[in-house]
Amino acid sequence: MGQKVIVVGAAAAGPKAACRIKRLDRSTEVTVIDREDLFSYAGCGIPYFVGGDVADAEGLRSTFAHVLRDCSYFEKVKDVVIRPKTEALSIDRKEKLLEVRNLADGSVETLPYDSLVLATGSKPVIPEIEGMDLPGVIAVSNLGQAEKVKDLVSKGMVESAVVIGGGAKGIELAEALTDLWGVETTLVEKKDSLLGNAFGEDMALLIQKHLEESDVRVLTSQKVVRIAGDPESGVEAVETDQERISCELVVIAAGTAPNSRLAREAGLAIGETGGIVVDERMATSDPNIYAGGDCVELTHLVSGGKVHMPMGALANIHGRVIGTNVLGGRDVFAGTVSSFCLKIFERAVARAGLTVEQAREAGFDPAYSVVVQSDRAHFYPTQELMWMKLIADRNTRRVLGLEVIGHHNDGAKARVDAVGALLPYKIDLAAVSRLETGHAPPFSASPDIVNNAANCLENILEGLEDPVSIKEFFRLFKEGEIKVLDVRSPVQAGPYVEKYGDQWVNIPQEELVDRLDDVPAEPFAMVCGSGPRSFESQLLLKEKGFTKTLNIEGGIGMIKFSDPDFAPSEH
């Protein structure tokens, strides 16, 4: 007779661990319990269910062969017992007993185990705001809550909504409400920029402007202080510290925290992020108890610090590692580089590693480049712009992170995956500059944007290029502290010269050496379409004695999409 294994949590890590155990040893008795009656579903697909990309909830609960992952499926196909609507109350580690409650009838029983797996997931962060208990306020953290939101909007009961939280889930839900259902949606984020834990302010600005162009109203640096309404009629408005926004639905997406209560009360080690402490084998401080998924704390493989990384892909990896090790294996999961990708209307965003601010907090001296170029060959008909930010330590040139925004989902993700997979090995800039990538015109430019971002950052670190960030450029220009030297053709630069007059000077690159007398007084910023021509022009001017010039990172490609109102109107 095999051992008894109990798994608490039936979302991603739990079922994965259970099935892995049964594949390795059919004699092991595996029981999975979960509070919910909907389980083993793709939680990352919830916004796409709300937005209609996934037609019904069963799509998130089915296998690729369209078989529903219900209790019968697990018992007949996987030989795993699923007990839904069952709550884990406490762990007796000494006697190796788990106390559970049947939520249907309230009965309590004790289940013995040889090994216990905690896959209790995460819980939504609920802000302490007046009115949170009103009808129409929903924290979408599971499939049941998503069904409530979809039911309301599909019946035409919601004309306007407010999403509280500018992280990934908040953005995805704002898109879902706006795109399919036409709900007038406002996204409120108390920090200065969206996706603050994943992107720097410059790249986040591109994301915000695209949301606004897609009819999502975005309010940053605003704190929600009250939700107004009536217990009978429901939500009427959201009040921030600056304004009042009328709405019939409030979606809470203010982040998540590890659901580690059961582990904490059992005396297991809990980390600084609130997640369960595990070793590389995903074992807790009790060798008979393993944990994985959103409830654990992970080591960041670039900073060396501890992070909470609630991702379904990681949860599945954890589940496999746990399943192997429960049966005596030696599989390991060393940590995370925080890889992340997201679709936002017509843009794809992806990143890995550290932001500039995170790198600074981790003790590095970060430098970065921002490059804008075509994601395919410039002559290929489906080419679109892609934006890449590459970050490295100024002293060691170790690559620390990258952020990518593009039009093609696969293209943005591919670049981040290529570099992100190398980050644990402490690669330097030269490795990325020489990184071999597959090339054909339908797939990439030559050289690829990954190579060019590294080349650009090498130029900056070697003192060849003096850059200015897009945010700092806007400040300097709008305050009248600098002029712009535009080295594009008169046809391209003309609308900017017309709009900004003497503050915008156009000298085409090929004419620059003969028109040095027309160059504006220093300091001034230099610009071209995406950066290379203005960089070359900056080098020429340095040779001619102009030492106080600033190259605008990403050029017009960064300006135009960071602040559409700054660019001249297109006729």
PEHU-V940607 format. One record per run of one state. SS is the DSSP state (H for helix, E for strand, - for the rest). FROM is the first residue (numbers start at 0). TO is the last residue. If there is no record, write none. Layout:
SS | FROM | TO
SS | FROM | TO
This chain:
- | 0 | 2
E | 3 | 7
- | 8 | 11
H | 12 | 23
- | 24 | 27
E | 28 | 32
- | 33 | 41
H | 42 | 49
- | 50 | 55
H | 56 | 59
- | 60 | 60
E | 61 | 61
- | 62 | 66
E | 67 | 67
- | 68 | 69
H | 70 | 77
- | 78 | 79
E | 80 | 82
- | 83 | 84
E | 85 | 91
- | 92 | 95
E | 96 | 101
- | 102 | 106
E | 107 | 111
- | 112 | 113
E | 114 | 117
- | 118 | 120
E | 121 | 123
- | 124 | 128
E | 129 | 129
- | 130 | 135
E | 136 | 138
- | 139 | 141
H | 142 | 153
- | 154 | 158
E | 159 | 163
- | 164 | 166
H | 167 | 178
- | 179 | 182
E | 183 | 188
- | 189 | 199
H | 200 | 212
- | 213 | 214
E | 215 | 219
- | 220 | 222
E | 223 | 229
- | 230 | 232
E | 233 | 239
- | 240 | 242
E | 243 | 245
- | 246 | 247
E | 248 | 251
- | 252 | 254
E | 255 | 257
- | 258 | 259
H | 260 | 264
- | 265 | 268
E | 269 | 269
- | 270 | 274
E | 275 | 276
- | 277 | 281
E | 282 | 282
- | 283 | 287
E | 288 | 290
- | 291 | 291
H | 292 | 294
E | 295 | 299
- | 300 | 304
E | 305 | 306
- | 307 | 310
H | 311 | 325
- | 326 | 334
E | 335 | 335
- | 336 | 338
E | 339 | 343
- | 344 | 345
E | 346 | 352
- | 353 | 354
H | 355 | 360
- | 361 | 364
E | 365 | 373
- | 374 | 383
E | 384 | 392
- | 393 | 396
E | 397 | 405
- | 406 | 407
H | 408 | 419
- | 420 | 421
H | 422 | 424
- | 425 | 426
E | 427 | 427
H | 428 | 432
- | 433 | 447
H | 448 | 460
- | 461 | 465
E | 466 | 467
- | 468 | 468
H | 469 | 477
- | 478 | 481
E | 482 | 485
- | 486 | 488
H | 489 | 502
E | 503 | 505
- | 506 | 507
H | 508 | 513
- | 514 | 514
H | 515 | 517
- | 518 | 522
E | 523 | 526
- | 527 | 530
H | 531 | 542
- | 543 | 547
E | 548 | 551
- | 552 | 553
H | 554 | 561
- | 562 | 570
